[in-house]
Amino acid sequence: MSPFPRPRTAAIRAADRFRGNNRGSAAVEFALIAPLFFALLFAIIETGLIFFASQSLETAVQDSARMILTGQAQIAKFDKQGFKQNVVCPNVSVLFDCANGVFVDVQRYSSGFGSVVISDPVTSADFRNTKYEPGCEGDIVVVRLFYRWPLFVTGLGYNLANLGGNERLLSATAAFKNEPYGGCP
């Protein structure tokens, strides 16, 4: 053995410095975990927004249905567009684009709750078959609101879409028997 130390190469010295330095380890660990963390965070936020929007739509359908239930919509002689603009839109103006996105379907049934047939709106996603039949006193009425909610986190592998084009169909329904209000024959 030589009494003189062997000269170390620059690569070995750099490797020794890298191995002994822990200052950047937190940044490297965060860089490895951050994409998963943010994907999970955005998925949770989007799911929460969908639940909140769905509950808001449920509240709007209950408030709007009350106008038909008590005969106020029939007395005001609303047509489908008038009912949507004057009754539904003021109840959903915060979260939803009422003019282009909210669809209203009001159907009456005169022979009881057993005769109610609810069609699946997803098969006709253009919503051209929606009706506005508020009925008369004692009629069974089903009020439904639909909204196409846009999704943003679907590219990260978390897809809640049930319509094409990264959209989720939100729906809310109210079924009731019209009260006597003295308006229909």
Disulfide bonds with the S-S distance in Angstrom:
Cys89-Cys98 1.79
Cys136-Cys184 2.11
